[in-house]
Amino acid sequence: QVQLVESGGGLVQSGGSLRLSCKASGRTFSIFAMGWHRQAPGEQRELVAGISSGGSLYYADSVKGRFTISRDNAKNMVYLQMNNLKPEDTAVYYCASGPGLGGLRTMRYDYWGQGTQVTVSS
């Protein structure tokens, strides 16, 4: 099984930046699609960014132009660079992986990290 561990969350002022990291286990990391999701209190969990095994990208409209997802297969790492953060970005952010059978937005994500809290103050 794939195990995922997120890090990099914290408290930042509006307009600031954070970089989230996700470390994955396993020898077959490179064949998985990866996605960053977030869940704010009282709201549904949403996919904010995804990257396929081939490097195709997805971004939710709310984060386009501000967030960048990337991966380093040699290190079994996926990152989410978050710039120009807004209070509405406050949420628990989760790293997840799946087989990539289908589009990044609608595909099944089978493995999840524990989440990391991002809080953006105004």
C-alpha positions as CSV (number, residue, x, y, z in Angstrom):
1,Q,0.0,0.0,0.0
2,V,0.9,3.6,-0.5
3,Q,1.5,5.7,2.6
4,L,1.5,9.5,2.4
5,V,2.7,12.1,4.9
6,E,2.1,15.8,4.5
7,S,4.0,18.6,6.0
8,G,4.5,22.4,5.6
9,G,1.2,23.7,6.9
10,G,1.0,26.6,9.3
11,L,-0.2,30.1,10.0
12,V,0.4,32.8,7.4
13,Q,-0.8,36.3,6.8
14,S,-3.1,37.1,3.8
15,G,-0.9,37.5,0.7
16,G,1.8,35.2,2.0
17,S,3.0,31.9,0.8
18,L,3.4,28.3,2.0
19,R,4.8,25.2,0.4
20,L,3.2,21.9,1.3
21,S,5.1,18.7,0.8
22,C,3.9,15.1,0.6
23,K,6.2,12.1,1.0
24,A,5.0,8.8,-0.5
25,S,6.2,5.3,0.2
26,G,6.6,2.5,-2.3
27,R,8.5,1.7,-5.5
28,T,5.8,2.6,-7.9
29,F,5.1,6.2,-7.0
30,S,5.8,7.4,-10.5
31,I,2.7,5.6,-12.0
32,F,0.2,7.2,-9.6
33,A,-1.7,10.4,-10.1
34,M,-1.5,12.7,-7.1
35,G,-3.9,15.3,-5.9
36,W,-4.1,17.9,-3.2
37,H,-7.5,18.3,-1.5
38,R,-8.7,20.6,1.2
39,Q,-11.6,20.7,3.6
40,A,-12.7,23.8,5.5
41,P,-14.9,23.6,8.6
42,G,-18.5,22.8,7.6
43,E,-17.6,22.4,3.9
44,Q,-17.1,19.6,1.5
45,R,-13.7,18.3,0.7
46,E,-12.6,19.6,-2.6
47,L,-9.8,18.8,-5.1
48,V,-7.6,21.9,-5.5
49,A,-4.8,20.6,-7.6
50,G,-3.8,17.4,-9.3
51,I,-0.9,16.0,-11.4
52,S,-0.9,12.8,-13.4
53,S,1.9,10.3,-13.9
54,G,2.6,12.0,-17.2
55,G,2.6,15.5,-15.8
56,S,-0.9,16.7,-16.8
57,L,-2.2,19.3,-14.4
58,Y,-5.5,20.3,-12.9
59,Y,-6.4,23.3,-10.8
60,A,-9.6,24.4,-9.2
61,D,-10.8,27.8,-10.5
62,S,-10.4,29.2,-7.0
63,V,-6.6,28.6,-6.9
64,K,-5.6,29.0,-10.6
65,G,-2.7,31.4,-10.9
66,R,-1.9,31.2,-7.2
67,F,-1.1,27.5,-6.5
68,T,1.3,25.2,-8.3
69,I,1.5,21.4,-8.0
70,S,4.6,19.6,-8.8
71,R,6.2,16.2,-8.3
72,D,9.7,14.7,-7.9
73,N,9.5,11.0,-8.7
74,A,13.1,10.4,-7.8
75,K,12.3,11.5,-4.3
76,N,8.7,10.2,-4.1
77,M,7.5,13.7,-3.3
78,V,4.7,15.9,-4.4
79,Y,4.5,19.6,-3.6
80,L,1.9,22.4,-3.5
81,Q,3.3,25.9,-3.7
82,M,0.7,28.3,-2.5
83,N,1.1,32.0,-3.2
84,N,-1.0,35.0,-2.5
85,L,-2.9,33.1,0.1
86,K,-6.3,34.3,1.2
87,P,-8.4,33.7,4.3
88,E,-10.7,31.5,2.3
89,D,-7.8,29.1,1.7
90,T,-7.9,28.2,5.3
91,A,-8.5,24.5,5.5
92,V,-6.9,21.1,6.3
93,Y,-5.0,20.1,3.2
94,Y,-4.7,16.4,2.2
95,C,-2.4,14.7,-0.2
96,A,-3.9,11.7,-2.0
97,S,-3.0,9.3,-4.8
98,G,-4.8,7.0,-7.2
99,P,-4.3,5.0,-10.3
100,G,-5.1,7.8,-12.7
101,L,-7.8,6.0,-14.5
102,G,-9.9,8.9,-15.6
103,G,-9.5,12.7,-15.4
104,L,-7.8,14.2,-12.4
105,R,-10.9,15.9,-11.3
106,T,-13.2,12.8,-11.2
107,M,-10.8,9.9,-10.7
108,R,-10.7,7.7,-7.6
109,Y,-8.2,8.6,-4.9
110,D,-7.4,5.5,-2.9
111,Y,-4.7,6.6,-0.5
112,W,-4.7,9.7,1.7
113,G,-2.4,11.4,4.1
114,Q,-3.3,12.6,7.5
115,G,-3.7,16.2,6.5
116,T,-1.9,19.4,7.4
117,Q,-3.6,22.6,8.7
118,V,-3.2,25.8,6.7
119,T,-4.5,29.0,8.4
120,V,-4.5,32.3,6.6
121,S,-5.1,35.4,8.7
122,S,-6.6,38.6,7.5
